[in-house]
Amino acid sequence: MVHSLAAIQEIVASSRAAGTTVVLAEGCFDVLHVGHVRYLEDARRHGDLLIVSLNSDRTITELKGPGRPLVPEDERAEVIAALRCVDHVFIFDSSSSRELLAAVEPDIYAKGTDYTPEGLIEREGLHEFRGRIVIVGDEKTHESTTMVRKLQTK
């Protein structure tokens, strides 16, 4: 289900009160592929509730450049919310992961295999509320940017 950030904060608060382990995953998910699915499925295994923060259209354009995203944020959110392993989705309109973590305060922050816990500046903010980082998914051999380039050349 797709929610506002305020609704996600309420869900996290009530879930935490019930003893639920909250996992937060984030991403653009512009062109959904098997690497995304494996990342999200693995993230879900680390807790009781998987919340996905979806980058807004504006932040994707900042990150990936003009012409991206290919799929509007509302449609991307609907697709991600339809995945069996995902409990809740919200669109986040900041490029700061620190702001994201401060807003949600997950027990677990799931990142893909192209990261290491030591290399993430977000790890400092996680300690403020006893959150931890887990690296999930398979080796990053699938990339939306690469897929888009291939499609554009055909």
C-alpha positions as CSV (number, residue, x, y, z in Angstrom):
1,M,0.0,0.0,0.0
2,V,1.3,3.5,-0.8
3,H,1.3,6.0,2.0
4,S,2.4,9.5,2.9
5,L,5.5,9.9,5.1
6,A,3.3,10.9,8.1
7,A,1.3,7.7,7.7
8,I,4.6,5.7,7.5
9,Q,5.7,7.3,10.7
10,E,2.5,6.2,12.4
11,I,2.8,2.7,11.1
12,V,6.4,2.5,12.3
13,A,5.4,3.8,15.8
14,S,2.6,1.3,16.2
15,S,4.7,-1.6,14.8
16,R,7.5,-0.8,17.1
17,A,5.2,-0.7,20.1
18,A,4.0,-4.2,19.1
19,G,7.6,-5.5,18.9
20,T,7.8,-5.6,15.2
21,T,11.2,-5.3,13.4
22,V,11.0,-2.6,10.8
23,V,13.2,-2.8,7.7
24,L,13.6,0.1,5.4
25,A,14.8,-0.2,1.8
26,E,15.1,2.6,-0.7
27,G,15.6,3.2,-4.4
28,C,14.5,4.6,-7.7
29,F,13.0,1.4,-9.2
30,D,12.6,3.2,-12.5
31,V,12.8,0.1,-14.6
32,L,12.0,-2.8,-12.3
33,H,14.3,-5.8,-12.9
34,V,15.2,-9.1,-11.2
35,G,18.0,-7.4,-9.2
36,H,15.4,-5.1,-7.6
37,V,13.1,-8.0,-6.7
38,R,16.0,-10.0,-5.2
39,Y,17.1,-6.9,-3.2
40,L,13.6,-6.4,-1.8
41,E,12.9,-10.1,-1.1
42,D,16.2,-10.4,0.8
43,A,15.5,-7.2,2.7
44,R,12.2,-8.6,3.9
45,R,13.9,-11.6,5.3
46,H,15.6,-9.4,7.9
47,G,12.4,-8.2,9.7
48,D,8.7,-8.4,10.1
49,L,7.7,-5.3,8.1
50,L,9.3,-4.0,4.9
51,I,8.8,-0.4,4.1
52,V,10.2,0.9,0.8
53,S,11.1,4.5,0.3
54,L,10.8,5.4,-3.4
55,N,12.8,8.3,-4.8
56,S,10.6,11.1,-6.1
57,D,10.7,12.0,-9.8
58,R,12.6,15.2,-8.9
59,T,15.3,13.4,-7.0
60,I,15.7,10.8,-9.8
61,T,16.3,13.6,-12.3
62,E,18.9,15.0,-10.0
63,L,20.6,11.6,-9.6
64,K,20.3,10.2,-13.1
65,G,19.9,13.3,-15.3
66,P,17.4,14.6,-17.8
67,G,15.0,12.1,-19.3
68,R,14.7,10.1,-16.1
69,P,12.7,8.7,-14.6
70,L,11.0,6.9,-17.4
71,V,8.1,5.8,-15.2
72,P,6.3,8.4,-13.0
73,E,6.6,8.1,-9.3
74,D,2.9,7.2,-8.7
75,E,3.2,4.3,-11.1
76,R,6.5,3.1,-9.7
77,A,5.0,3.2,-6.2
78,E,2.1,1.2,-7.3
79,V,4.3,-1.5,-8.9
80,I,6.6,-1.8,-5.9
81,A,3.6,-1.9,-3.5
82,A,2.2,-4.9,-5.6
83,L,5.2,-7.0,-4.8
84,R,4.4,-9.7,-2.2
85,C,7.5,-9.0,-0.1
86,V,6.7,-5.3,0.3
87,D,4.3,-4.1,3.1
88,H,4.3,-0.3,2.6
89,V,5.7,2.2,0.2
90,F,6.1,6.0,0.3
91,I,7.6,8.5,-2.0
92,F,10.4,10.5,-0.5
93,D,11.4,13.9,-2.0
94,S,14.8,14.4,-0.5
95,S,18.1,13.2,-1.8
96,S,19.4,12.9,1.8
97,S,19.4,9.4,3.2
98,R,20.1,10.9,6.6
99,E,16.8,12.8,6.5
100,L,15.1,9.6,5.4
101,L,16.5,7.6,8.3
102,A,15.7,10.4,10.8
103,A,12.1,10.5,9.6
104,V,11.5,6.7,9.6
105,E,14.0,5.4,12.3
106,P,14.0,1.8,11.0
107,D,15.4,-1.1,13.0
108,I,17.2,-2.2,9.9
109,Y,18.3,-0.2,6.9
110,A,18.8,-2.5,3.9
111,K,21.3,-1.5,1.2
112,G,22.3,-3.4,-2.0
113,T,25.5,-5.3,-2.5
114,D,27.2,-2.3,-4.2
115,Y,27.6,-0.8,-0.8
116,T,29.5,-1.7,2.4
117,P,28.3,-0.7,5.9
118,E,31.6,1.1,6.5
119,G,31.3,3.2,3.3
120,L,27.8,4.5,4.2
121,I,27.7,7.9,5.9
122,E,24.2,7.1,7.0
123,R,25.6,4.6,9.6
124,E,26.3,7.4,12.1
125,G,22.6,8.5,12.1
126,L,21.4,4.9,12.6
127,H,23.2,4.6,15.9
128,E,21.1,7.4,17.3
129,F,18.1,5.1,17.4
130,R,19.9,1.7,17.5
131,G,19.3,0.9,13.9
132,R,21.7,-1.2,11.9
133,I,22.7,-1.7,8.2
134,V,22.3,-5.0,6.4
135,I,23.7,-5.6,2.9
136,V,21.1,-7.6,0.9
137,G,20.4,-8.9,-2.6
138,D,22.6,-10.6,-5.1
139,E,25.7,-9.2,-6.8
140,K,24.8,-6.1,-8.7
141,T,24.8,-7.3,-12.3
142,H,21.5,-5.7,-13.3
143,E,21.2,-2.0,-13.6
144,S,18.3,0.1,-14.8
145,T,20.6,2.7,-16.4
146,T,22.3,-0.1,-18.5
147,M,18.9,-1.5,-19.5
148,V,17.7,2.0,-20.6
149,R,20.9,2.5,-22.7
150,K,20.4,-0.8,-24.4
151,L,16.8,0.0,-25.2
152,Q,17.7,3.4,-26.6
153,T,20.3,1.9,-29.0
154,K,17.9,-0.7,-30.4
